[in-house]
Amino acid sequence: MGKERSRLARWFDRKGWRDIVVVVPYAWLVLFFLLPFIIVLAMSFARRADLSPPIAFLEDWPYIRWDNFERLLGDTVYVRAFFTSLWNAALATFFCLLLGYPMALGITRVSRSWRNLLLMLVILPFWTSFLLRVYAWVGLLGNNSWFNKILTATVNAVLPGEMALSSIPMMNSNFAVVLVMVYSYLPFMILPLYANLEKLDQTLNEAAMDLGSRPWQVFKDVTLPLSVPGIIAGGLLVFIPASGELIIPSLVGNASDPMIGRVISDEFSSARDWPMASAVAVALLLLLVMPMIVYSHFEKRAQVGSEVRS
């Protein structure tokens, strides 16, 4: 058995196989991310044509047309869609953090057997189709659903008789979009937080309590600062896909106040304006990626500064 392991180790240690292991992921990213992005970027400078996808930008080469981006900045429909998307994504991220942090912290405080069970319950929704889960919420939030009737009866028990409600309108609203996004993306917040909190040294909490700190002070001064990397990772995993979400706003959102994912889909399919849709997609990508690049830059500078001071 030991000889087989040593042969396997020597086989993987060969320079050619090491190069393959490194090159394959980068080739995958170039083929399925970089090249499609270059195509979309080039198409964003094109002019609308009858062809789908349009190739009219080749006729104007090497001149660059900024018409789509000028229209993007000047049309309130796109500006409002961007604002709605970022606002809903920020709300969903905040509520995911508000719900996910106590859950992740609680999982780290139980025994190993209970921890495995609770983690399985966290990832259990992934065993069901995402579309099916969203349709389940469509049934729950409808005016005639049992959930709406129970909630309406509860509210009517508090309100005066003349203000009684027949039903609570929840469908086709930003409230429904944020609610379903919180449900859908909550595991993406819990798992990074758990991975971060599980690695924390519990002796630091014990030392703080021995020095007279109360539990809430231990959390504020020790646990919370050390869990910032997990909060950032979970926040990015929730905020980025929520900003470009298409399925949830299409099924439970308000069509008159769409998110940017719905706008891109309509430009591609209904309006068949591929250059404009590409410009919106490029703007969304830059809007999400640039803050990450700036944060990474200053984070690296802070780490270098701390290393120099030490």
Secondary structure as GFF3:
##gff-version 3
##sequence-region A 1 310
A	DSSP	alpha_helix	2	13	.	.	.	ID=ss1
A	DSSP	alpha_helix	15	29	.	.	.	ID=ss2
A	DSSP	pi_helix	30	34	.	.	.	ID=ss3
A	DSSP	alpha_helix	35	44	.	.	.	ID=ss4
A	DSSP	alpha_helix	57	60	.	.	.	ID=ss5
A	DSSP	alpha_helix	67	74	.	.	.	ID=ss6
A	DSSP	alpha_helix	76	108	.	.	.	ID=ss7
A	DSSP	alpha_helix	112	123	.	.	.	ID=ss8
A	DSSP	three_ten_helix	124	127	.	.	.	ID=ss9
A	DSSP	alpha_helix	130	141	.	.	.	ID=ss10
A	DSSP	alpha_helix	146	158	.	.	.	ID=ss11
A	DSSP	three_ten_helix	161	163	.	.	.	ID=ss12
A	DSSP	alpha_helix	174	197	.	.	.	ID=ss13
A	DSSP	alpha_helix	202	210	.	.	.	ID=ss14
A	DSSP	alpha_helix	215	218	.	.	.	ID=ss15
A	DSSP	pi_helix	219	223	.	.	.	ID=ss16
A	DSSP	alpha_helix	224	226	.	.	.	ID=ss17
A	DSSP	alpha_helix	228	243	.	.	.	ID=ss18
A	DSSP	alpha_helix	247	252	.	.	.	ID=ss19
A	DSSP	alpha_helix	260	269	.	.	.	ID=ss20
A	DSSP	alpha_helix	274	309	.	.	.	ID=ss21
###
